[in-house]
């Protein structure tokens, strides 16, 4: 369970706060009284959750490139954060094939810049570095990857995130060593989540945004890999893990440092075609076509996560199953489209957070 009082007054820096997960993290932490500084590029579209929910007034909103070390360091020096969430990234597999240099620059060197700022900022006590479930060497196996499994990556995106994991581990050993904790007093954890969906994501080449954009314009969505199985989870399920881990890390930094998986129950591991049809059923319109016979870049077919460590050591577990996850996601977009400018999407998003927390308490 989360300690709202813990976050009250805490100085938190979020990189990538204008992005999909970052914007929801801003909403949740702000509601608990955190003092947030955000460092990120401009939002992807004017319908992104950060924009449509009018979040810029709820934090110190700074525009900057994670590859600009000097500017990032100035932010650390000026605002002296205690807790860092690093979400800034180039997050798209297909784009990584087209822009590999940018992908590695952002995901590897950007992470190094954050780590260097942490190393040289005394106020920072902990950091949560967000990577991905795709950081594992994918063997197309039918059981879930554990935190101790081999890292790897077929495509540039997956590889860059595996590199980031190795980089963080090197910093943990070299500069934030467990045996010298009393000297540096910093704890670093990495988090690896599954396919995260929810309202306010408009990224290209992501299943839900592609479906929403097609269905609301009476177009047919093309499905590249209908048989690929993914660990689908709502953005609030992933963020609940990040937030809980941050609380635990603050009080027991030695115990909770390291890598952590956050994923859904096995019942929410579904193939892409099944999820598309759930969206169509929930939204009550839409058409999809299988275009797997066309030439596409390589993407994994099977990807499972083992979350035993988080369940046993953190007491964390997912709250919403695949049906509720799709419902909550589609409802956000339907509210936006049906009510347009009259919709208070911040209030709607906060209601989803309250619903999630209520369901979490009932599950406990």
Buried (B, 14 or more C-beta within 10 A) or exposed (E): EBEEEBBEEBBBBBBBBBBBBBBBBBBBBBBBEBBBBBBBBEBBEEBBBBBBBEBBEBBBBBEBBBBEBEBBBBBBEEBBBBBBBBBBBBBBBBBBBEBBEBBBBBBBBBBBBBBBBBBEBEBBBBBBBBBBBBBBBBEEEEEBBBBEBEBBBBBBBBBBBBBBBEBBBEBBEEBBEEEEBEEBEBBBBBBBBBBBBBBBBBBEEBBBBBBBBBBBEEEEBEBBBBEBBBBBBBBBBBBBBBBBBBBBBBEEBEEBBBBBBBBBBEEBBBBBBBBBBBBBBBBEEBEBEBBBEEEEEEBBBBBBBBBEBBEEEBEBBBBBBBEBBBBBBBBBBBBBBEEEEEBBBBEBBBEBBEBBBEBBEEEE
